[in-house]
Amino acid sequence: MDKFQLAEHIIAKYPGDITPMKLQKLLYYCYAWQLVADQKLFNASFEAWTHGPVEPQIYQEYKKFGREPIPPKNMSFSEVDSFFDFVLDSYSVYSAIELSKTTHLEKPWKKYKDTGDVIPDQDLIEFYRGQPFAWNFPIGQKNKFFPPKTASHFAFTFDMEKDYVPVFDSIDDYLAGFKSERLRFDGLMKEYGIQN
């Protein structure tokens, strides 16, 4: 599989939800986590751009869509490793802006942001290996799910113990919690007459 095939898989997996920015961030996390899990299945070179890590060839391919969702192509993706679907499902619940903000809080992008250079694989491995999400690998080894730390996580836990790590019984519980909260939020918005 190459980065373009994975990009098309992401677009098809979440139709109507993948903008060029969100695609970049989801690909970035797939790339970083495959390195941590020692399962390198595709090659890429993420540069530290203003809005976070960007793969320039992917950027050139999809920039014409701007802030709009990229329409899926009718393609079959039998090659996609379940590893990527695990990472994608874990991160796709967040918006493009949330994912971009998250990369801005993380050391690999911060270290190279003023240079625009390619973020070296070793920097990605060193940083992400120390994150709780790494405890999920190899997938299925533990009976718990450790969600990714995002900008929301940092905002939510800023006054808690430094070592607080949320844990779920499974990724399905994590995703169900997101769905439930989204429905609750949408209901509150409707109740107060606010359009989102």
ABEGO torsion letter per residue (X at the ends): XBAAAAAAAAAAABBGABBAAAAAAAAAAAAAAAAAAGBBABBBBBBBBAAEBBBAAAAAAAAAAEABBBBBBBBBBAABBAAAAAAAAAAAABBAAAAAAAAAABAAAAAAAAAGBBBBAAAAAAAAAABAAAAAOBBGABABBBBBBBAAAAAAAAABBAABBBBBABAAAAAAAAAAAAAAAAAAAAAAGBBX
